[in-house]
Every structure is written in structure tokens, then in C-alpha cells.
Amino acid sequence: PTAPPPCRTASMQQGNKNARLVAAALAGMGNFSPMLVFDAATVSAVMAALLVHDVRNPDAPSAPASPLTHPWDLFSCQSFHGGSFRVAVKPQALGRLFGISGFLWPSDPRPVLVSAGARARTSNGGVMA
């Protein structure tokens, strides 16, 4: 099993009584590293690939014959959680903060993954020693 990340779906952002608040929380989540919110198409494709991997790979953590050192190995070995497992507190506890942040400073709706080399560059284009 793999825990899916926060996702912008129509059912989360429209048609329910809390849609405006949920959309704001999803928009504000990206302001807090390492949290990432993905589009539904991205989550669907990655989760399908992970499902195929789990079914076809006999060494996958979800295979009955695979030994586990801890039950949480099922979630930590190949997880696509959007950063929620790396936050020091439960994301549910930050819901109000995400919502307020989303109303005031909505984050870019599309996460950009940056390579380690790009992170080491300075603003003038030089590489840090």
C-alpha cells in the first residue's frame, strides 16, 4: 500500500460545503516545505505505476513473502505522500494554518522538483563552492 499525496480534485474543490476552505488549504500547503500538492492526473498516473510495481515485483514490500522490519515499511519504502510523512506534526493539525496561508498567499499550483545541483546555485548563476 502507498499513501497518496494531497491532490487537487474536482470533488475536493467544488460541490461540497467546505470546497472553498479545502481549495484554500491546498493552495496554502505548498508554502510549507516539504508539502506538495499535485493535480489529479499526476497522482493517478503515479499511483497506477506503483500498483503495477507492487503486483509485478516479487521483492516489493507489499509482497506477502517480503520480510518487514516494521509494518510502516509498507508506507515508507516506496511512498508518494507529497511530504506529509516528513512534517514534524500531523498535517491535520496544520489545516487552519494551510487555509489562512492559502487565502493570503496561494502557492503555485504546480510543484516544481529541483535537482540537488540546481539548489546549490546562487542567484547570479554561479555555483557555490
DOKEFI-121019 format. One record per residue (C-alpha): residue number from 1; residue in three letters; x, y, z. Coordinates in nm, 4 decimals. Example, Ala and Ser with C-alpha at 12.3 -4.5 7.8 and 13.67 -1.06 7.14 Angstrom:
{1,'ALA',{1.2300,-0.4500,0.7800}},
{2,'SER',{1.3670,-0.1060,0.7140}},
This chain:
{1,'PRO',{0.0000,0.0000,0.0000}},
{2,'THR',{0.1052,0.3529,-0.0736}},
{3,'ALA',{-0.0359,0.6671,0.0817}},
{4,'PRO',{-0.1441,0.9161,-0.1853}},
{5,'PRO',{-0.0395,1.2815,-0.1590}},
{6,'PRO',{-0.2690,1.5800,-0.1225}},
{7,'CYS',{-0.4448,1.6197,-0.4560}},
{8,'ARG',{-0.6480,1.8876,-0.6338}},
{9,'THR',{-0.9591,1.7024,-0.7482}},
{10,'ALA',{-1.2945,1.8440,-0.8513}},
{11,'SER',{-1.4660,1.6772,-0.5548}},
{12,'MET',{-1.2230,1.8449,-0.3155}},
{13,'GLN',{-1.2534,2.1953,-0.4626}},
{14,'GLN',{-1.6128,2.2088,-0.5883}},
{15,'GLY',{-1.9544,2.0827,-0.4964}},
{16,'ASN',{-1.9156,2.0325,-0.1220}},
{17,'LYS',{-1.9928,2.2702,0.1622}},
{18,'ASN',{-1.6245,2.3120,0.2538}},
{19,'ALA',{-1.4888,2.3410,-0.1014}},
{20,'ARG',{-1.3656,2.6994,-0.0630}},
{21,'LEU',{-1.1771,2.6168,0.2573}},
{22,'VAL',{-1.0297,2.2953,0.1157}},
{23,'ALA',{-0.9162,2.4753,-0.2001}},
{24,'ALA',{-0.7503,2.7442,0.0165}},
{25,'ALA',{-0.5782,2.4799,0.2319}},
{26,'LEU',{-0.4491,2.3031,-0.0786}},
{27,'ALA',{-0.3261,2.6373,-0.2147}},
{28,'GLY',{-0.1532,2.7190,0.1134}},
{29,'MET',{0.0058,2.3787,0.1674}},
{30,'GLY',{0.2752,2.4482,-0.0897}},
{31,'ASN',{0.4037,2.7358,0.1236}},
{32,'PHE',{0.5301,2.4862,0.3815}},
{33,'SER',{0.8193,2.2721,0.2677}},
{34,'PRO',{0.8242,1.9710,0.2158}},
{35,'MET',{0.4477,1.9703,0.1468}},
{36,'LEU',{0.3479,1.9332,-0.2189}},
{37,'VAL',{0.0003,1.9253,-0.3695}},
{38,'PHE',{-0.0427,1.7519,-0.7046}},
{39,'ASP',{-0.3014,1.7549,-0.9809}},
{40,'ALA',{-0.5330,1.4556,-1.0074}},
{41,'ALA',{-0.3816,1.3342,-1.3361}},
{42,'THR',{-0.0321,1.3213,-1.1859}},
{43,'VAL',{-0.1461,1.1335,-0.8756}},
{44,'SER',{-0.3498,0.8906,-1.0846}},
{45,'ALA',{-0.0577,0.8068,-1.3135}},
{46,'VAL',{0.1975,0.7635,-1.0340}},
{47,'MET',{-0.0364,0.5595,-0.8139}},
{48,'ALA',{-0.1184,0.3312,-1.1100}},
{49,'ALA',{0.2532,0.2783,-1.1761}},
{50,'LEU',{0.3115,0.1963,-0.8090}},
{51,'LEU',{0.0221,-0.0509,-0.8171}},
{52,'VAL',{0.1709,-0.2268,-1.1201}},
{53,'HIS',{0.5076,-0.2339,-0.9409}},
{54,'ASP',{0.3516,-0.3844,-0.6283}},
{55,'VAL',{0.1711,-0.6541,-0.8261}},
{56,'ARG',{0.4577,-0.7496,-1.0586}},
{57,'ASN',{0.7632,-0.7198,-0.8322}},
{58,'PRO',{0.8134,-1.0194,-0.6006}},
{59,'ASP',{1.0568,-0.8124,-0.3895}},
{60,'ALA',{0.8115,-0.5259,-0.3314}},
{61,'PRO',{0.7433,-0.4507,0.0353}},
{62,'SER',{0.3769,-0.5354,-0.0208}},
{63,'ALA',{0.4547,-0.8889,-0.1434}},
{64,'PRO',{0.3479,-1.1473,0.1156}},
{65,'ALA',{0.6916,-1.3144,0.1062}},
{66,'SER',{0.8811,-0.9897,0.1746}},
{67,'PRO',{1.0030,-0.9612,0.5336}},
{68,'LEU',{0.9221,-0.6344,0.7082}},
{69,'THR',{1.1252,-0.4896,0.9925}},
{70,'HIS',{0.8239,-0.2768,1.0846}},
{71,'PRO',{0.4669,-0.2576,0.9466}},
{72,'TRP',{0.5282,0.1035,0.8431}},
{73,'ASP',{0.7817,-0.0269,0.5902}},
{74,'LEU',{0.4814,-0.0697,0.3620}},
{75,'PHE',{0.4382,0.3082,0.3552}},
{76,'SER',{0.7967,0.4274,0.3829}},
{77,'CYS',{0.9812,0.2143,0.1268}},
{78,'GLN',{0.8109,0.3448,-0.1875}},
{79,'SER',{0.5834,0.6202,-0.0808}},
{80,'PHE',{0.4331,0.9028,-0.2854}},
{81,'HIS',{0.2961,1.1096,0.0032}},
{82,'GLY',{0.3679,1.4670,-0.1032}},
{83,'GLY',{0.5772,1.5405,0.2044}},
{84,'SER',{0.3168,1.4664,0.4698}},
{85,'PHE',{0.5311,1.1900,0.6238}},
{86,'ARG',{0.8255,1.4314,0.6544}},
{87,'VAL',{0.6488,1.7047,0.8515}},
{88,'ALA',{0.7161,1.7111,1.2248}},
{89,'VAL',{0.3448,1.7412,1.3043}},
{90,'LYS',{0.0307,1.5852,1.1613}},
{91,'PRO',{-0.0890,1.7794,0.8546}},
{92,'GLN',{-0.4412,1.7741,1.0033}},
{93,'ALA',{-0.3093,1.9878,1.2881}},
{94,'LEU',{-0.1908,2.2447,1.0347}},
{95,'GLY',{-0.5196,2.2654,0.8431}},
{96,'ARG',{-0.6129,2.6120,0.9689}},
{97,'LEU',{-0.2637,2.7434,0.9015}},
{98,'PHE',{-0.2720,2.5967,0.5486}},
{99,'GLY',{-0.6145,2.7550,0.4897}},
{100,'ILE',{-0.5158,3.1021,0.6108}},
{101,'SER',{-0.1930,3.0847,0.4131}},
{102,'GLY',{-0.3849,2.9775,0.1028}},
{103,'PHE',{-0.6232,3.2717,0.1293}},
{104,'LEU',{-0.3414,3.5229,0.1825}},
{105,'TRP',{-0.0542,3.3780,-0.0224}},
{106,'PRO',{-0.1686,3.0986,-0.2562}},
{107,'SER',{0.1243,2.8857,-0.3682}},
{108,'ASP',{0.1973,2.7896,-0.7257}},
{109,'PRO',{-0.0491,2.5107,-0.8101}},
{110,'ARG',{0.2125,2.3038,-0.9913}},
{111,'PRO',{0.5068,2.1797,-0.7820}},
{112,'VAL',{0.8487,2.2123,-0.9390}},
{113,'LEU',{1.1006,1.9467,-0.8486}},
{114,'VAL',{1.4512,2.0917,-0.8367}},
{115,'SER',{1.7674,1.8854,-0.8662}},
{116,'ALA',{2.0313,1.8975,-0.5934}},
{117,'GLY',{2.2722,2.0718,-0.8321}},
{118,'ALA',{2.0219,2.3462,-0.9093}},
{119,'ARG',{1.9654,2.4092,-0.5376}},
{120,'ALA',{2.3374,2.4755,-0.4884}},
{121,'ARG',{2.3448,2.7582,-0.7457}},
{122,'THR',{2.3498,3.1168,-0.6281}},
{123,'SER',{2.1136,3.3838,-0.7585}},
{124,'ASN',{2.3734,3.5191,-1.0031}},
{125,'GLY',{2.4117,3.1782,-1.1707}},
{126,'GLY',{2.7438,3.0838,-1.0103}},
{127,'VAL',{2.7904,2.7583,-0.8303}},
{128,'MET',{2.8600,2.7638,-0.4588}},
{129,'ALA',{3.1893,2.6034,-0.3553}},
